[in-house]
Structure formats: C-alpha cells, structure tokens
Amino acid sequence: MIDLYTAATGNGRRASVMLEECGLPYTVHKLDLTKSEQKTPAYLKINPAGAIPAIVDTEAAGGPLTLAQSGAIALYACEKSGRFLPRDAAKRAAAMQWFLHAMSDQAASSGALFRLGSLPEKPAAAISSFETRLGDMFRYVNNRLGQAEYLADELSVADFALYPVVASRTALVESTGGLDNLKRWAAALAARPGVAKGMKVPA
C-alpha cells in the first residue's frame, strides 16, 4: 500500500492523478498547509523539505520507500505499474522531453504566479511577466498538439504532468486565446476517470 501525503495543489494532484491512472492503491493523508501541517516534526521525518506531496510505499521492493517531489512520484508510479512510459528509446526520450517541460517550465512558472499572487502587495509587473511567459508556453504546447493527439504522440506521463497546470489556469488559457488544440487535449484528459478522481484528492 502507498501512503500519499498531499494537499489540494497542482503538485499534490499531479501525484494523485498518476496513482489513479496507474491503478496503484493508496491511502490519502491530507495536510492543511494553512496550519503548516507540512512543517510538523512527524511530517518532516517523511519529507525534511516540509513540502507536499510525498509517498511512503510500504510494499516497495527492498523495503519501505519514501519519496517526495510530484515529478519523481509520477515517474515512480509509471515504473511500478509499467504504464505511460514508452519502451522504445526514442519515444521514451520524447516523453521525457515533454515531461521535463511540464515540470521545470510550466509548473515552475505557474507556481511562481501562485506565490506572487499570495503576496500582500501583489507585484503587478512580476505577475504580468509570468503570465506572459506561461501564455507563451501554452502556445508552444498548443502548436505541438496540432501535430499529435498527445505531447509525445502516445498518452504518457508528460500529459499527466502538465494537466494540473492547465486545469488550474483556465482563465489564462481563455485570455491567451487561440488555444483550441490545448483545450481539446485538456477536455480529453479531464474525461478520463483516473484524472477526474485524482483531481478531487484530497476531498
């Protein structure tokens, strides 16, 4: 069994979506970030960084495995289940390219927007800069999705990594305009039972 420590954020939902899509049973442990429950001594033993999500797989080969970072958890779920990672080397490399774009470019920019928007003074110039950056990346992905149904041709971990970012930025998607391919892709993912269930975690 996998214990998932999470909260209602894009990073947290990336982990729960992957666990659902990979068909891996898990137990949810909800952390209230507004009460700094991710900083308690008990949780810091699981993830010393004091961030969510994290998992503990008590049935991992070689003994219990503790893992943090939503991207690492996504890849672990794929490896454990044998799903959503192409076996062909070239296709796997393409999936990794789009996965890393989702994690290091899009998720990072969306996270910066969230943090800036949470500041009391809400710096308008910085927020505008990150909105422009994220909008440009949405156009980049939209162009790719005009050539293929999914980011790496076949449905892969890259799609599930990016989806929580797009789902949380629907207003920016609309204001950017001209993103019909991205919208089609997002609707297809949203219709998947695993995605729909994972996006509701924690309840």
N, C-alpha and C positions, 0 to 999 in steps of 0.2 A: 504494500500500500504506500502511496505517496501522500505526504502531508504538505499542503500548499499554504504558505503564509502570505497573505495578499491584502490588497485594498482596492477600491474602485478607481483605479487609474489606468491609463493606457498600458503601462508596463505590466501592471498586475493582470490585466485582461489578456495581454499577449500570452502570458503563461497559461491561464485557464483555457483560452481558446485552443492552444496547442495540445493540452492534456485531453480536452474533449475530442478534438479531431483525431488524435492518435489512439483514442479508445483506452486510455490509461485510467484506472480507478484512482480517485484521490479524495482526501478529506480537506475541507476548507477551514482555515483558521483566519478569521477576519481581524485585521489590525486597524484601530482607529488612529489615523495619522494626526487628527486634530488634538488628540490626547497624548501624542508622542509615544504610542504603544510600541512603535518600532525601535524605540530607544531604551526599552526596559532591559534590565540585566538578563532576564530569561531569553528574550529575543536576540540580544547581542551575542549570546552563545551560539545562535544559529547563523546569524549574519552580522559580524562585527562592524560592518559598514553602516548598520542601522537603517537599511533601506528595504523596500519590498520590490518584487516578490522574492521568495526563497522557497526551496522544497527540501524535504528530507525523504529520501526513498529508502524505506526500511528493508526492502526486498532486493536492493541492488546487488549485483554480483560482487563478491568480496566483502560484503557487509554494508551497513547503512551509509548512504551517500548524501551529503549536504551540499546544496548548490544554490547560488544566488545569480542575479542578472537574468532578465527576461529572455534575452537572446540565447544565453547559454542553456537556460531551461528549455527553450523551444527546440534547440538542436538536440539536447539530450532526449527529449520526448520522441523526436523523429528517429534517432538512432535506436532507442529502446524498442520502439514499435515497428521499425522497418518501413516507415511511411514518410512520404513527402520530401525525401532526399533522393534525387535521381542516382541510379547506379552507374550510368555512363559517365565517364570522367569529364567530358566536355559539357554535358548537360548539368552535372553537379557543380562545375565551376561557374556556369551561368547563374544557377540558383544562388550560389554563394555571393556572386556579384550583387544581385538584386537584394538579397538578404542584408548584406552589409550596407547597401544604400539605404534601405529602410531603417536600419538600426543607427548608423553613425551620422547620416544626413537628415533624414526626415524626422525620426523620433527625437533626435537631439534638438532640432530646431523647434519642434512642437513643444518639447519640454521647456525650452528657453522662453517661449511665448507664455506658457503657463506660469512660470516663475515671475516673469516681468509683470504679468497681469495681476499677480498676487501682491505686488509691492504697493505700499500706501500712495506713493507719488505717481505710479504707473507711467514710466518714461515713454512718451509718445513716439519719439524718434526711433528708439530701440525697438519698440513693438512694431512700428511700421517696417523697419528694416527686416525683421524676422518674418513678418507676414509676406513681404515681397519675396524673400528667399524661399519660403515654403511654397508660395504660389508658383514660383519658377520650377520648383522640383515637382509639383503636381503636374505641370505642363509636360515636363520631361517624361514622367510616368505615363501620362495620357497618350503621348506620342508612341511610346512603346506598346501600349495596349491597343493602339490602332493597327499594330502589326501582328499581335498574338493575343490569344484569349487570356493568358496569364503571363506574369512577368518573365518567367523562364520557359515559356511555351506550355509546359505542363504545370498543373497545380503543385505548388511546392511550399516549403517553409517560408520562402520570400513573401508570398502573398499573405500568409497569416501574420507575418511580422509587420507588414505595412498596414494591414486593415485597421487596427485600433487607432492609428494616426489619422487616417482618412475619416473614420467614423466620428472622431472627436472634433473634426474641423470642417463640418458640413457648411458652416457659414462662410468660411474662406473658400471652399470649393465653389459655392454659388457666386460669391463676389468676384472670383477669378474669372469665371466664365469660360466657355469653350472646352469643357472637360467631360464631354459626353462619354468617351471611352472609359475614363476613370469611374464615372457614375455607373456605367453598365457593369463594370468589374465589381464595384463595391456592392451593388444590388445582388449580384450573383453570390458573392461571399456571404452577405447578410442572410440570404435564404437558406444557407446550409445549417442544419440542426445543431451541429457542433459549435459553429461560430455563434449562433443565436444563444445557445445555452452558456457558452463560455463568456460572452459579453455581459451576462447578468450576474457574474460572480465578482465579488461576494454579494449575496442577496441583501 
